[in-house]
Amino acid sequence: MAVTHEERMQKKKAVIDEKIAGAQEERGVLLINTGNGKGKSSAAFGVVARALGHGLKVGVVQFVKGRSDTGEEAFFRQQANVAWHVGGEGFTWETQDKERDAKAAQAAWEVACGHLNNPDIGLVVLDEMTYAFKYGWLDLDSVIAKLLARPLMQHVIITGRAAPEALREAADTVSDIGNEKHAFKAGIKAMPGLDW
């Protein structure tokens, strides 16, 4: 006898309902968007919009991006509940100055620590922070300790390629975004409104 669609959906609903009933802890979540694919920061900024829709205050600190003409910054700076900080000096292959990049990352981390100390901020986005570990600009252990000591209900999203294993282990959610195909590799220029 074949199982009907309705029977399959009833079984599925029972499984999902049981999982929902079991997930009752309420606290802030540490989320990592990593991987070689496009969309790590864009996904984080989508959550910024979601958080604002629920009345949360948001702090955004960008660790690498040095440009301040992006569409997301132009939009979110207009929102009353967003503190936006561009802390980077630009991509490392552009600056070619390790000491200057390290100082910029450390200054950005100080701004981030201000957000991580503030229980009024419901979401902190640390955009492209993983590069600060790759290049040795920040101490991973002390950053993880600070992240774990943040206010109980505060959410944090960290973006960037090659998130270190210790950071992944400390996180509640890790999304590894892959790269199947990218327009840039076909010679298509980065476009405003889509890429920045």
Beta strands, then each sheet from edge to edge (+ up, - down):
strand 1: 30-34
strand 2: 57-62
strand 3: 82-86
strand 4: 121-127
strand 5: 155-159
strand 6: 173-176
sheet 1: 3+ 2+ 4+ 5+ 1+ 6+
end
